[in-house]
Amino acid sequence: GDEQARGELLQMHLPYARTVAAVYYNRRFNDEIEFGDYLQLASLGMVESMSRFDPSMGVGFRTFASRRMHGSIIDG
């Protein structure tokens, strides 16, 4: 619930969101959607994951958030 911690977590994992977005961008069938849109959707998925993440479950944040980032891009 700490906003500063959320901001730091976001900055720390933003390069991973960029990587996830790049994977989908490279698989695109046409040029209708810009890379920035893919990045925005991946970042949104990561932010959504922050509110649900529980480190006591023994799973790394990237592992936890990756499913939501992929789902966010697919849904978008």
PAZAPA-4460 file (N, C-alpha, C; in steps of 0.05 Angstrom, whole numbers, plus 32768, in hexadecimal, padded with zeros to 4 digits):
% residues 76
    n_x    n_y    n_z   ca_x   ca_y   ca_z    c_x    c_y    c_z   seq   type   mol
   8010   7FE8   8000   8000   8000   8000   8011   8019   8000     1      G     A
   802B   8017   8003   803D   802E   8003   8041   8038   7FE7     2      D     A
   8039   8051   7FE2   803A   805D   7FC7   8057   805F   7FBE     3      E     A
   8069   8066   7FD0   8086   8068   7FC8   8090   804D   7FBF     4      Q     A
   8089   8038   7FCE   8092   801D   7FC7   8086   8015   7FAC     5      A     A
   806D   801C   7FA8   8061   8015   7F8E   806F   8023   7F77     6      R     A
   8076   803C   7F7B   8085   804B   7F66   80A0   803F   7F60     7      G     A
   80AE   8036   7F75   80C8   802A   7F72   80C6   800F   7F64     8      E     A
   80B1   8000   7F6C   80AD   7FE6   7F5F   80A6   7FE9   7F41     9      L     A
   8096   7FFD   7F3B   8090   8003   7F1F   80A9   800A   7F0F    10      L     A
   80B9   801C   7F1A   80D2   8024   7F0C   80E5   800D   7F09    11      Q     A
   80E6   7FFC   7F1D   80F9   7FE5   7F1C   80F1   7FD1   7F06    12      M     A
   80D7   7FCD   7F02   80CD   7FB9   7EF0   80C3   7FC4   7ED5    13      H     A
   80C5   7FDE   7ED1   80BC   7FE9   7EB8   80CC   7FDE   7EA0    14      L     A
   80E6   7FD9   7EA3   80F4   7FCD   7E8C   80E9   7FB1   7E84    15      P     A
   80DF   7FA2   7E98   80D3   7F89   7E92   80B8   7F8C   7E83    16      Y     A
   80A9   7FA0   7E8B   8090   7FA6   7E7C   8097   7FAE   7E5F    17      A     A
   80AD   7FBC   7E5B   80B6   7FC3   7E40   80BD   7FAA   7E30    18      R     A
   80CA   7F97   7E3D   80D1   7F7E   7E30   80B8   7F6E   7E28    19      T     A
   80A5   7F6C   7E3A   808C   7F5E   7E34   807D   7F6C   7E1D    20      V     A
   807C   7F86   7E1D   8070   7F95   7E08   807E   7F91   7DED    21      A     A
   8098   7F90   7DEE   80A8   7F8C   7DD5   80A3   7F71   7DC9    22      A     A
   809F   7F5C   7DDA   8099   7F42   7DCF   8080   7F42   7DBF    23      V     A
   806B   7F4E   7DCA   8051   7F50   7DBC   8053   7F62   7DA4    24      Y     A
   8062   7F78   7DA6   8065   7F8A   7D90   8073   7F7D   7D78    25      Y     A
   8086   7F6D   7D7E   8094   7F5E   7D68   8083   7F49   7D5C    26      N     A
   806F   7F40   7D69   805D   7F2B   7D5E   8044   7F37   7D50    27      R     A
   8043   7F51   7D4F   802B   7F5E   7D44   8027   7F56   7D26    28      R     A
   800E   7F58   7D1D   8008   7F51   7D01   8007   7F69   7CEF    29      F     A
   8003   7F81   7CFB   8003   7F99   7CEC   800E   7FB0   7CFD    30      N     A
   800F   7FC8   7CF1   801B   7FDF   7CFF   8006   7FF2   7D0B    31      D     A
   7FEE   7FE9   7D0F   7FD8   7FFA   7D19   7FDD   8003   7D36    32      E     A
   7FEA   7FF3   7D46   7FEE   7FF9   7D62   800C   7FFF   7D67    33      I     A
   8011   8016   7D73   802C   801F   7D78   8038   8010   7D91    34      E     A
   8052   8010   7D92   8060   8003   7DA8   8057   800F   7DC3    35      F     A
   8053   8029   7DC4   804B   8037   7DDC   8031   802C   7DE8    36      G     A
   801F   8023   7DD6   8006   8018   7DE0   800B   7FFD   7DED    37      D     A
   801D   7FED   7DE1   8024   7FD3   7DED   8031   7FD8   7E09    38      Y     A
   8042   7FEB   7E0A   8050   7FF1   7E23   803C   7FFB   7E38    39      L     A
   8029   800B   7E30   8015   8015   7E43   8004   7FFE   7E4E    40      Q     A
   7FFC   7FEC   7E3D   7FEC   7FD5   7E46   7FFC   7FC3   7E59    41      L     A
   8016   7FBE   7E53   8027   7FAE   7E64   802B   7FBC   7E7F    42      A     A
   802F   7FD6   7E7E   8032   7FE5   7E97   8019   7FE5   7EA8    43      S     A
   8002   7FE7   7E9B   7FE9   7FE6   7EA9   7FE5   7FCB   7EB7    44      L     A
   7FED   7FB6   7EA9   7FEB   7F9B   7EB5   7FFE   7F99   7ECD    45      G     A
   8015   7FA6   7ECC   8027   7FA5   7EE2   801C   7FB5   7EFA    46      M     A
   8011   7FCC   7EF5   8005   7FDC   7F0A   7FEE   7FCD   7F17    47      V     A
   7FDD   7FBF   7F07   7FC7   7FB0   7F13   7FD2   7F99   7F24    48      E     A
   7FE8   7F8E   7F1D   7FF4   7F78   7F2C   7FFF   7F81   7F47    49      S     A
   8008   7F9A   7F48   8012   7FA5   7F61   7FFE   7FA4   7F78    50      M     A
   7FE5   7FA9   7F72   7FD1   7FA9   7F87   7FCA   7F8D   7F90    51      S     A
   7FD0   7F78   7F81   7FCA   7F5D   7F88   7FE2   7F4D   7F92    52      R     A
   7FFA   7F57   7F8E   8012   7F49   7F94   8016   7F45   7FB2    53      F     A
   801D   7F2D   7FBA   8022   7F27   7FD6   803D   7F18   7FD7    54      D     A
   8052   7F27   7FE0   806D   7F1A   7FE0   806F   7F02   7FF3    55      P     A
   805D   7F00   8006   805E   7EE9   8018   8057   7ECF   800B    56      S     A
   804D   7ED0   7FF3   8045   7EB8   7FE4   805E   7EAA   7FD8    57      M     A
   8075   7EB7   7FD8   808D   7EAB   7FCF   8091   7EAC   7FB0    58      G     A
   8083   7EBD   7FA3   8085   7EC0   7F86   8091   7EDB   7F80    59      V     A
   80A3   7EDD   7F6D   80AF   7EF6   7F65   809A   7F08   7F58    60      G     A
   809E   7F22   7F5A   808B   7F35   7F4E   8089   7F31   7F30    61      F     A
   809F   7F2F   7F22   809E   7F2C   7F05   808F   7F13   7EFD    62      R     A
   8093   7EFE   7F0B   8084   7EE5   7F05   8066   7EE9   7F09    63      T     A
   805F   7EF6   7F1E   8043   7EFC   7F24   8037   7F0F   7F10    64      F     A
   8045   7F24   7F0A   803A   7F39   7EF8   803A   7F32   7EDB    65      A     A
   804B   7F1F   7ED3   804E   7F1A   7EB6   8033   7F10   7EAA    66      S     A
   8025   7EFF   7EB8   800B   7EF6   7EAE   7FF8   7F0D   7EA9    67      R     A
   7FF7   7F20   7EBC   7FE4   7F36   7EB9   7FED   7F48   7EA2    68      R     A
   8008   7F4C   7E9F   8011   7F5D   7E89   800A   7F51   7E6E    69      M     A
   800F   7F37   7E6C   8007   7F29   7E53   7FE9   7F2C   7E4E    70      H     A
   7FDA   7F27   7E63   7FBD   7F28   7E60   7FB3   7F44   7E59    71      G     A
   7FC0   7F58   7E65   7FB8   7F74   7E5F   7FBD   7F7B   7E42    72      S     A
   7FD4   7F71   7E37   7FD9   7F77   7E1B   7FC5   7F68   7E09    73      I     A
   7FC0   7F4F   7E0F   7FAD   7F3F   7DFF   7F91   7F4C   7E00    74      I     A
   7F89   7F54   7E18   7F6E   7F60   7E1B   7F6C   7F7B   7E0E    75      D     A
   7F83   7F89   7E0D   7F83   7FA4   7E01   7F82   7FA2   7DE3    76      G     A
***
